[in-house]
Amino acid sequence: MPKERLQKKIKRRRVTLTLKAPKAKVVILMGDFNKWNAKTHPMKRIKGGVWEKIVMLPPGRHEYKFLVDGNWWTDPNNDQTCYNCFGTQNSVMVTS
């Protein structure tokens, strides 16, 4: 049997992240799940100045931030944070 079939498939969970930033021109979701890559998860503006991104994440602990017009924002809808190597904070979520 091929090795790929022997490995247990990791179930990913659909997670929707939103950020209210009515004056923002560009919002990007960045985190350890996309290797902090600014090109991977641009967010889409929906109604009322709210930005949204749906991601599929494996179970575990994930650190992330929003890049809003070049400025880092933690998630105001999530009070779970941790310090990063730059002395600032990242938002933290745990998926099961």
Secondary structure as the mmCIF struct_conf table of DSSP 4:
data_model
#
loop_
_struct_conf.conf_type_id
_struct_conf.id
_struct_conf.beg_label_comp_id
_struct_conf.beg_label_asym_id
_struct_conf.beg_label_seq_id
_struct_conf.end_label_comp_id
_struct_conf.end_label_asym_id
_struct_conf.end_label_seq_id
HELX_RH_AL_P HELX_RH_AL_P1 LYS A 3 LEU A 6
BEND BEND1 GLN A 7 GLN A 7
HELX_LH_PP_P HELX_LH_PP_P1 LYS A 8 ARG A 12
STRN STRN1 ARG A 13 LYS A 20
TURN_TY1_P TURN_TY1_P1 PRO A 22 LYS A 23
BEND BEND2 LYS A 25 LYS A 25
STRN STRN2 VAL A 27 GLY A 31
HELX_RH_3T_P HELX_RH_3T_P1 ASP A 32 ASN A 34
TURN_TY1_P TURN_TY1_P2 LYS A 35 TRP A 36
TURN_TY1_P TURN_TY1_P3 ALA A 38 THR A 40
STRN STRN3 PRO A 42 PRO A 42
STRN STRN4 LYS A 44 ARG A 45
HELX_RH_3T_P HELX_RH_3T_P2 LYS A 47 GLY A 49
STRN STRN5 VAL A 50 LEU A 57
BEND BEND3 PRO A 59 PRO A 59
STRN STRN6 GLY A 60 VAL A 68
TURN_TY1_P TURN_TY1_P4 ASP A 69 GLY A 70
STRN STRN7 ASN A 71 TRP A 73
TURN_TY1_P TURN_TY1_P5 PRO A 76 ASN A 77
STRN STRN8 THR A 81 TYR A 83
TURN_TY1_P TURN_TY1_P6 CYS A 85 PHE A 86
BEND BEND4 GLY A 87 THR A 88
STRN STRN9 GLN A 89 THR A 95
#
